[in-house]
Amino acid sequence: MAKKKVLPEVEIRNFVAKHMNDFNKSQTFVDRKKNAKRGYAKHKKGGYSKDYLPFYFSVFSNFLVR
């Protein structure tokens, strides 16, 4: 009997599984509902005035007067 040729095994490279322990870490999250009740806002609303846009303000103020 003839011997069977031995094929080299194909190595499957799974890069996701290889690096998952480096990136998938548990993390503590901030409770946004509690912060909202305390008055914390990530982006403060109404921080800018319209003084730096005189043309913009004058154009739209004319529409509001009518």
C-alpha positions in Angstrom: 0.0 0.0 0.0 1.1 3.5 -0.8 1.5 6.0 2.0 -1.0 8.9 2.1 0.5 12.3 1.6 0.4 14.4 4.8 -1.1 17.8 4.1 0.2 20.6 6.3 -2.5 21.8 8.7 -3.8 25.3 7.9 -3.4 27.6 10.9 -6.5 29.6 11.5 -5.6 33.1 12.8 -8.4 34.7 14.7 -7.1 38.2 15.5 -10.2 39.1 17.5 -9.8 36.2 19.9 -6.0 36.9 20.1 -6.4 40.5 21.2 -9.7 40.3 23.1 -8.1 40.3 26.5 -6.2 43.5 25.8 -9.3 45.6 24.9 -12.4 43.9 26.5 -12.1 45.2 30.1 -14.9 45.8 32.6 -15.5 49.5 33.2 -17.4 51.5 35.9 -20.0 53.8 34.4 -21.4 57.0 35.7 -25.0 57.0 36.6 -26.3 59.8 34.3 -29.8 59.8 35.9 -28.4 60.6 39.3 -26.2 63.3 37.9 -29.1 64.9 36.0 -31.1 65.0 39.3 -28.1 66.8 40.9 -28.1 69.4 38.1 -25.0 68.2 36.2 -25.1 68.8 32.4 -22.4 67.6 30.1 -23.0 70.5 27.7 -24.2 73.7 29.2 -27.1 75.2 27.2 -27.3 78.9 26.4 -23.6 79.6 26.9 -23.3 82.0 23.9 -24.9 85.3 23.3 -25.9 86.6 19.9 -23.7 89.7 20.2 -20.9 88.2 18.1 -23.3 87.7 15.1 -24.8 91.2 14.4 -25.8 90.4 10.8 -27.5 87.1 11.8 -29.4 88.8 14.6 -30.5 91.8 12.6 -31.8 89.6 9.7 -33.8 87.3 11.9 -35.0 90.0 14.3 -36.7 91.7 11.3 -38.7 88.5 10.6 -39.8 88.2 14.2 -41.1 91.8 14.4 -43.5 91.3 11.5 
